[in-house]
């Protein structure tokens, strides 16, 4: 099965999201280690998070497109024509199996239907490690390998095409800023998005097969790169 076979109108925006890769810092924003202290939930942090959400096309899938004033900004799937189809099925073979319907969720801080009930760390962990906030406790994750450290042995990963394998390379401060914006910079909007479908291993096999590369990425230059 190929998780990348996705039939949907926003394939173009999906492609565009994979070109945004930014550098990583090992400095957790919530602590003072490394000398950089980011004031949690300050206006600047929220505004920085908003900028990252805009430039990383979150609205392209989660609603509102590229306009924070737009209808359904980050409110998740609203229309039955919007779900993704992931798996063997695609535009040419809509009935091929397996075929899973996945749905972009409500990212507004609504307590019942959005991110309101999760902490900023749970949102951070979903962007850095792909761990579903529903199924992952509010703890600092100490490894990227299932079963090592406190990384769950059987992780519940976010369904494709959520591009967390790319987002995880963003700097800690950037991910904290996004979490701060989603929790404190957006008005709650009630929109219950149906659960995504998926394989029984919660996508572990798909992500293992995908060439995600190590995290953190190998140092520059790899065999494909050069400085000239
Ligand atoms: C290509 C489409 C796509 C893009 C772009 C995208 N997402 Fe997602 N996102 C999804 C899908 C689909 C899910 C649902 C995954 C699931 O159900 O397991 C999801 C789930 C999430 C979740 C988990 C929410 C929950 O309640 O479980 C968070 C948090 C999230 N996305 C944040 C973001 C942010 C922040 C951005 C931009 C930096 C972004 N997403 C961009 C498709 C996308």
Boltz pocket constraint, residues with backbone or C-beta under 6 A from the ligand:
constraints:
  - pocket:
      binder: B
      contacts: [[A, 10], [A, 13], [A, 14], [A, 17], [A, 52], [A, 53], [A, 56], [A, 57], [A, 58], [A, 59], [A, 60], [A, 61], [A, 62], [A, 84], [A, 102], [A, 103], [A, 104], [A, 105], [A, 106], [A, 107], [A, 114], [A, 115], [A, 123], [A, 126], [A, 127], [A, 132], [A, 133], [A, 134], [A, 157], [A, 158], [A, 159], [A, 160], [A, 161], [A, 162], [A, 163], [A, 167], [A, 178], [A, 195], [A, 196]]
      max_distance: 6.0
